[in-house]
Amino acid sequence: MVKKAFITGITGQDGSYLAELLLSKGYEVHGLIRRSSTFNTSRIDQIYVDPHTPHARMFLHYGDLSDSEQIANIMYNFKPDEVYHLGAQSHVRVSFETPEYTGNVTALGTTRLLEAVRRSNNGMKFYQASSSEMFGSAAPPQDETTLFQPRSPYACAKLYSYWMTRNYREGYRMFAANGILFNHESPRRGETFVTRKITRGIARILAKKEKYLYLGNLDARRDWGFAPEYVECMWQILQQKEADDYVIGIGETHSVKEFLDAAFSYAGLDIDKHVRIDQKYFRPTEVEVLISDPKKARKKLGWKPKIRFEDLVKIMMDADMRAIGLTPVGEGDKILKKAFPKKWWKSD
């Protein structure tokens, strides 16, 4: 029997990598996408196959996390074995400007999906993409026992989703698990997230398309890893005998300034000539330091990340240089080839 999986947020960074991973494992993959007058499927175009062809195993369905009826219809009609809930309004800074929308989609969207899974009565396994932002101002390092202290509308919405997932697990005996993922990046990261904003901005400066890169708080410290490794953990979490919650991260922290320094050094550019600080990119309430303690994931999931901070910067820089038509430095490409000689995802 071919396993079926349903992914919300399939067109995002994590959703696209997860779709590729599941297809490589023989799954039939269904994904939720929002209707738009323009194509918004660029991250999955390389794996898209016309659904009319006999060998098609990925299918896209129009819908929205604010629409419980469509979500319920998908659960009823396709009866997936595994549900990966990755969709959300996921930009922290934007959540301060759209708190109601963030709550409706990121928080209540999870309830709509959980309820559809519960009412299906089909034994589906449910994965909730929780976030390290939920820890907020909690003292690092942070693990599964750390008390949450959210510092943004996004983090509050994710915390709601986290507890709803646990409540459905404990109240209805559902297989519902939380993956509390710390920051994970890749060449597919959204262009407004700080790491991608940096690497893409540098590539544009090198190509003479821009002169300055505008950023906010450079002192914030994060635990950064490589996205494809994190989606493998999502799958591992749903392969366990019992549902549980897991912190996934590298276990080390670096500032935005360190990422900036590493990227500019790799590109051979002078930061002082090209970086400007703009107050509009600062958050009303900041999360100063996030650093994971993933000992539980190491023990139960066999979590052993291959890509570290310095490697990640080089991988993203090479990809953005190539994307704009420049010849990449090449060190990032070599790192990827060595770490993943038989990688399951398509090249970016």
C-alpha positions in Angstrom: 0.0 0.0 0.0 1.3 3.4 -1.0 1.3 5.8 1.9 -0.4 9.2 1.5 0.7 12.5 3.0 -0.9 15.9 3.2 1.2 19.0 3.5 0.0 22.5 4.3 2.6 25.1 3.2 3.8 22.8 0.5 5.0 25.8 -1.6 7.2 27.1 1.2 10.9 26.3 2.0 10.1 23.4 4.3 7.0 22.2 2.4 9.0 21.9 -0.8 11.8 19.9 0.7 9.4 17.7 2.6 7.4 16.9 -0.6 10.7 15.9 -2.3 11.7 13.7 0.7 8.3 11.9 0.8 8.3 11.4 -3.0 11.7 9.8 -2.7 10.3 7.4 -0.1 7.4 6.4 -2.4 4.6 8.4 -0.9 1.7 9.9 -2.7 1.8 13.6 -1.7 -1.1 16.1 -1.5 -0.5 19.7 -0.9 -2.7 22.7 0.0 -2.1 25.9 -2.0 -3.8 29.3 -2.0 -5.5 30.5 -5.1 -3.6 33.3 -6.8 -3.7 35.2 -10.1 0.0 34.5 -10.4 1.9 31.3 -10.1 3.3 30.7 -6.6 4.8 27.3 -7.0 8.4 28.0 -7.9 9.8 25.9 -5.1 8.0 22.8 -6.3 8.1 23.3 -10.1 11.1 20.9 -10.4 9.0 18.0 -9.0 5.6 18.9 -10.5 4.1 16.3 -12.9 0.8 16.8 -14.7 -1.8 15.0 -12.6 -3.2 13.5 -15.7 -0.1 11.4 -16.3 -0.2 7.8 -15.0 2.9 8.1 -12.9 1.9 11.4 -11.1 2.3 11.1 -7.3 1.9 14.8 -6.2 -1.4 16.6 -6.3 -2.2 20.2 -5.4 -5.5 21.3 -3.9 -6.8 24.9 -3.7 -7.7 26.0 -0.2 -6.8 28.1 2.8 -6.2 27.6 6.5 -9.1 30.0 7.2 -11.5 27.6 5.3 -12.4 24.7 7.5 -14.8 23.2 4.9 -12.2 22.7 2.3 -9.7 21.2 4.8 -12.4 18.8 5.9 -13.2 17.8 2.3 -9.5 17.0 1.7 -9.2 14.9 4.8 -12.4 13.0 3.9 -11.7 12.5 0.2 -8.0 11.6 0.3 -7.6 10.1 3.8 -3.9 10.7 4.2 -1.8 8.5 6.5 0.3 11.5 7.6 -0.6 15.2 7.9 2.3 17.7 8.0 1.0 21.2 9.1 3.6 23.7 8.0 1.4 26.4 6.6 1.2 29.7 8.5 1.8 33.5 8.4 5.3 32.8 9.4 7.1 36.1 9.3 7.7 37.4 12.9 8.1 41.1 12.0 5.0 41.1 9.8 3.0 39.5 12.6 3.2 42.8 14.6 1.5 44.5 11.7 -1.1 41.8 11.1 -1.7 40.3 14.5 -5.4 39.4 13.8 -4.6 37.7 10.5 -1.7 35.9 12.1 -3.9 34.6 14.8 -6.6 33.5 12.4 -4.3 31.6 10.1 -1.4 30.5 12.3 -3.3 29.7 15.4 -6.9 28.9 14.5 -5.8 27.3 11.2 -4.2 24.5 13.3 -7.5 24.0 15.2 -9.4 23.6 11.9 -6.9 21.0 10.7 -6.8 19.1 14.0 -10.6 19.0 14.1 -10.7 17.7 10.5 -8.2 15.0 11.4 -10.1 14.0 14.5 -13.5 13.8 12.7 -12.0 11.7 10.0 -11.5 8.9 12.5 -8.9 7.4 10.2 -5.9 7.0 12.5 -4.0 9.8 10.7 -0.7 11.0 12.2 -0.4 14.7 12.7 2.8 16.9 12.7 2.6 20.5 14.0 5.4 22.8 12.9 6.1 24.6 16.2 8.7 27.3 16.5 11.7 28.2 18.8 10.1 31.7 18.8 7.8 30.4 21.5 10.7 30.4 23.9 11.0 34.1 23.5 12.8 35.6 26.5 13.3 32.3 28.3 16.9 31.7 29.4 19.0 29.6 27.0 19.6 26.8 26.3 16.0 25.8 25.6 14.7 22.2 25.5 11.3 20.5 25.8 10.9 21.4 29.5 11.7 25.1 29.1 8.8 27.5 30.0 7.6 29.4 27.0 7.8 33.2 27.1 6.6 34.4 23.6 7.5 37.9 22.4 5.5 38.4 19.2 2.0 37.8 17.8 3.5 35.0 15.7 5.1 33.3 18.7 1.8 33.6 20.6 -0.1 32.0 17.7 2.4 29.2 17.4 2.1 28.6 21.2 -1.6 28.3 20.8 -1.1 25.7 18.1 1.5 23.8 20.2 -1.0 23.5 23.1 -3.9 22.6 20.9 -1.8 19.8 19.4 -1.0 18.5 22.9 -4.6 18.8 23.9 -5.9 16.8 21.0 -3.2 14.2 21.7 -4.1 13.8 25.3 -7.8 14.3 25.0 -8.6 12.2 21.9 -5.6 9.8 21.9 -4.6 11.1 18.5 -1.1 10.7 17.2 -0.3 14.5 17.2 3.3 15.6 17.6 5.1 19.0 17.9 8.4 19.6 16.2 9.9 22.7 17.9 12.3 23.7 15.2 15.0 26.3 15.7 15.9 28.5 12.7 16.7 26.5 9.6 17.7 28.1 6.3 18.5 27.2 2.7 18.6 28.7 -0.8 14.8 28.4 -0.7 14.4 30.6 2.4 11.9 33.4 1.8 13.6 36.6 0.5 12.4 38.7 3.4 13.9 36.5 6.1 17.2 37.9 7.4 19.6 35.2 6.3 18.3 35.1 2.7 18.0 38.8 2.7 21.7 39.0 3.4 22.9 36.4 0.9 20.6 37.6 -1.9 21.4 41.2 -1.2 25.2 40.6 -1.4 24.7 38.7 -4.7 22.7 41.8 -6.0 25.5 44.1 -4.9 28.1 41.9 -6.7 26.0 42.0 -9.8 25.8 45.9 -9.6 22.0 45.7 -9.2 22.0 47.3 -5.7 24.5 49.3 -3.7 23.2 49.0 -0.1 21.7 46.3 2.1 19.2 47.6 4.7 18.9 45.6 8.0 17.6 45.9 11.5 18.9 44.4 14.8 22.3 42.8 14.2 22.7 41.7 17.8 20.0 39.1 17.9 21.4 35.6 18.3 19.9 32.5 16.7 20.6 28.7 16.4 20.8 28.2 12.6 20.7 24.9 10.7 20.1 23.5 7.2 16.4 23.1 6.2 16.6 19.7 4.4 18.0 18.0 7.5 15.1 19.5 9.6 12.4 18.1 7.3 14.0 14.7 7.7 13.3 15.1 11.4 9.7 15.9 10.7 9.3 12.6 9.0 11.2 10.8 11.7 8.9 12.2 14.3 5.8 10.7 12.6 7.6 7.3 12.4 7.8 6.9 16.1 5.6 4.4 18.0 4.1 7.2 20.2 3.5 10.8 19.5 5.8 13.3 21.4 7.3 16.7 21.2 10.9 17.4 20.1 13.3 20.3 20.0 15.4 20.3 16.8 18.4 22.5 16.5 22.2 22.6 16.2 23.0 23.6 19.8 25.0 26.7 19.1 24.2 30.3 18.6 25.4 33.1 16.3 24.4 36.7 15.9 23.0 38.3 12.8 26.2 40.3 12.7 28.2 37.1 12.6 26.2 35.8 9.7 26.6 39.2 8.0 30.4 39.1 8.5 30.8 35.6 7.2 28.7 36.3 4.1 30.5 39.5 3.2 33.9 37.9 3.8 33.0 35.0 1.6 32.0 37.5 -1.2 35.1 39.6 -0.7 33.1 42.8 0.1 33.4 45.6 2.7 30.5 45.7 5.1 30.9 49.3 5.9 30.5 50.3 2.3 27.2 48.5 1.8 25.2 47.9 5.0 22.8 50.4 6.4 20.6 50.1 9.5 16.9 50.9 9.2 14.7 51.2 12.4 11.6 49.9 10.6 13.2 46.4 10.6 13.4 46.3 14.4 10.7 44.4 16.3 8.7 46.1 19.1 9.8 43.3 21.4 12.9 41.4 20.5 14.0 37.8 21.2 17.7 38.2 22.1 19.1 34.7 22.3 17.8 31.3 21.1 20.0 28.2 21.5 18.6 24.6 21.4 19.3 21.6 23.6 18.4 18.8 21.3 19.5 15.9 23.4 16.1 14.2 23.3 16.1 14.3 19.4 19.7 12.9 19.4 18.6 10.0 21.6 15.2 9.1 20.1 15.5 10.3 16.5 19.2 9.8 15.9 19.6 13.6 15.1 23.1 14.3 13.8 23.2 17.5 11.7 25.9 17.6 9.1 25.8 21.3 8.1 27.1 23.9 10.6 26.9 27.6 10.7 29.9 28.5 8.5 28.8 25.8 5.9 25.3 27.2 5.7 26.5 30.7 4.9 28.7 29.4 2.0 25.9 27.1 0.7 23.4 30.0 0.6 25.9 32.5 -0.9 26.9 30.1 -3.7 23.2 29.5 -4.6 22.3 33.2 -4.7 25.3 34.1 -6.7 24.4 31.4 -9.2 20.7 32.5 -9.3 21.7 36.0 -10.4 24.0 34.8 -13.1 27.4 35.1 -11.3 30.0 32.4 -10.9 29.8 31.1 -7.3 32.9 30.8 -5.1 32.2 27.1 -5.0 33.0 26.2 -1.4 29.4 25.8 -0.5 28.8 23.5 -3.5 31.7 21.3 -2.4 30.3 21.1 1.2 26.9 19.9 -0.1 28.4 17.3 -2.4 30.6 15.9 0.4 27.9 15.9 3.1 25.1 14.6 0.8 26.6 12.5 -2.0 23.2 11.0 -2.6 20.9 13.9 -1.7 17.2 13.3 -2.3 16.3 16.9 -3.2 16.8 18.7 -6.5 19.5 21.3 -6.8 18.5 24.9 -6.2 
